[in-house]
């Protein structure tokens, strides 16, 4: 694993949307899905707006690895469970960044019900070429 650079954190964390894909077991990438991303300190987080049964989330957690694209950056990632004490800060980051879309939409990615639907994006060097 490698660390995020400050440039990556700023650009990815500031991007309106993130494209996310998981690796299949044969090493190929699945099609990208567009989701929201937030930065909390030196970490990046994503949440499944439609719960842990959302297909992209199921595939990401099963694979454990994937690739993201945002603001001109493309990077391999590992999908990790966030620390238990960070969820209030993640909620605040989602509110600060996306509240303009209204409570019905932002409500899908904030609150205690979203804890099981949260992934921390860990910068990775998976030594794979994108498919």
N, C-alpha and C positions, 0 to 999 in steps of 0.2 A: 504494500500500500504506500501511497505517497500523499503528501499534504496538499491541500488547496493553496494556491498562491493568493495573495491579496487581490490581484487583478481578477482571477477567476471568481473569488467570493463576491467581489463588487459587481462584476458583470452578470454572473448567473443569479445572484441574490437580487439584483435590481431588475432583471428581465421580467416583463409582464407575464410571459408564458415560458414553459420549459417543454421540450420534447423529450420523452422518456421511452426507452425500450429495454427489454430484458433479453438476455442471451438464451437461446434454446440449448438443450443438452448437446446438440451436435455442433455448437459453436457459432451458429448463425444468429443474426439479430432478428427479432420480431419487428413488425411495423411500429413506428413511433406513435405515441399517444401524446396529445397536448394537455398539460396540466399546469397548475399554479405551483410556485416554489417560493419559499421564504428563507431568509438568512437570520439566524440567531447567533450572535457572537461570531465565532469562526466555523460555524456548521451550517449546512444546508438541509432543509427538510421539505418533504412533500407529504400530502395527505390524499387519500382516496375520498372524493366527495360522496361516493355512493357505497361506502362501506368496504369491509374486507372481502366481500364476494365480488367486487368489481373485477372484471377479467384482467386488466393490466396489473392490478395489485396482486392478484392470485399468482400470476406468472412471475412477477418480480420477486415475491417472497419465496416461491418454489425454486427459482433460478439462483437467487442471491447476488447476481451480478447483472450489469446492463451497461447502457450507454445513454448519455444525455447530450442535448444540444440546446444552447441558449446564447443569445447575443454574440453569435459568431464563434462560440467555444463549443468544442465537441470533446467529450471526455468519458472514459470508462469509469464506472462506479461500482462499488459494492453497496448493497442495500442492508442497512443495519437498524437494529432497534434503538430508539433514542433513550437517553437517560430518563428515568421516571420523573425527575424534578424539572424538566424543561418544557413541559406541555403548556403551562401558563404563558411562558414567554413565546412559544410558537403561536398560541392563540392571539397574543398581542401583535405579533408580527403580521399575521394574516389580516387582522383588523386594520392595522396601520396601512397596509399595502392595498387591500382589496375592498374596504368598506363601501367605496363608492358604487359598488355593484348591488348594494342593498342587503338587508338582513336575511332574506330568503336564500340568497345564493351563498353569502359568506357563512351562514349558519350551517351549511353542509360540511365545512372544514374547521369549525371551532367547537369547543366544548368537550366535556368528558367522554362523550360517545365517539369522538374521533381518535382517542388514544390508541385503540387497536389498529387504526387505519393509517398510522404515521410511520414513515421511514426516514432515517437519516441517510443522506447521500455521502458516501465515503469515497474520496478521490482514490482511484486505483490505476495501476498499470498492469493490465491483464495480459499483456503480450499477445493480443489478438488483433487481427486487422478487421475493420468493420466489413460486414457482409453486405 
